[in-house]
Amino acid sequence: MAGAVAGAAYGMLFLLGLVLGVVGGFQHAWYLGRLPIAAIAWLAVLFALPYAMGRMMGGKLGAFVPAAGWLLVSFVLATPQRAGDLAIAGNSAGYWYLYGGVLAVAAAVAVTRSTGSWLLRSYDRA
């Protein structure tokens, strides 16, 4: 039963990453003057959310799963489709969001504490 609950939790984290990618892909291009303020704000969200999920789930997998969902959707939205649609354009906001987001989620996964290796755990030898 615990495995099913953990699997459902990781599935929901992946869906959360997908939602972040869709919303961020369409809402990252708000500017304050010439500064892409929304894309920069998304970088904070893209670091904080996987990091928090990794801490709550107790390992790097909890941080990696929403990051993978975000990466999947973001790179699909950054590729031109057959109809010519492109959600994440090649402008400063798009570059900040896409490349900065990759660095943010990678940093979040990297700094999340690991549960440790199964090789290093001590077991009672009775």
N, C-alpha and C positions, 0 to 999 in steps of 0.2 A: 504494500500500500504506500509506503514512503517513497518508493521509486516512482510510482505513478504521480504522486503529488509533486515531486521534484521535476519530473518530465513536463508536467503541466505548467509549472512555474517557469521553466526554461522556454517553453513554447510561448508563454505570454511575454517574456522578455524579448523574444525574437519579434513578436508582433509589435511590441513597443518600439523597437528599432525601426521596423518598417514604417510605422506611423511617423516617427521622427524624421525619417528620410523624405516622406511625401510632403509633410507640412513644411519642413525646412527647405526642400527643393523649390517650393512655390513661394515661400515667404522670406527668402534670404536677401532679396534685392532692394531693401529699403535703405535710402541714403539720408544722411544728415549733412547737407552741403555736398561735399565730394567724398565724404567718409561713409563706407558701407557699414553702417552701424548695426543693422540686423544680422549681417553675416558674422560680424565680430561677436555679437551677443550669442549667436548660435554656437560659436566655439566654446564659450563657457558652459552652455547646456550640454554640448557633445562631450565635454570632459566630465562634468559633474554627474550626469546620469549613469553612464557605464561604471564610473568609479563607485557611486553609491550602490548600484545594483551588485557589483562585485563584493562590496563590504557586507551587504545584507545577505547575499547567498553564501558568503564565506569562502570565496575563491575567485581565481581569475576567469573561470568559465562563466560566472555570473556577469562579469564585465565584458567578456568577449561576445556573448550571444547578442545583446542589443547592438553592439558595435557592428557585428556582422550583418544584421538586418539593415542598419543605416547604410553601410557600405554598399550592399546589394542594390537598394533603391536609388541611392545617390548616383551611382555610376550608370544605372539604366537611364535616369533622368538627364544625365550629362551627355548621353550619346544621341546623335540625331536619329530621329525615327524616319520611316519611309515617307510620311507626309511632310517632313521637314520641321516637325516640332522639336523644340529643345527647351527644357525647363531651366536647366542650369547653364547659363550662357557663358561665353568666354570673355567676361569683363572682370573688373576688379572684385565685385561682390561674388561672382561665381568662383573666382580663384581663391578668395579668402575662405569661402564656405567649403569648397571641395577639398583643396589641399590642406588648408588649416584644420578642417574637420578630420581628415585622415590622421594628421599629427595629433590632434586632441584625443581621438578615440584610442590611438596606439599608446599615447602616454597614459591614458586612464587604465588600460589593460596592464601596462608595464608597472605602474605604481601600486596596483591592487595587490594586497598581500595574498600569498599563496597559502593553501592549507598545508603544504609540506609534502615531501615525497614519501611514498609508502615504504621506500627503502630505509628511511631514517626514523621511522616510528619504532618505539620500543614496545614490545609485547611481553606479557607475563609468561615466563617459562616455568610452569609448575611441574 
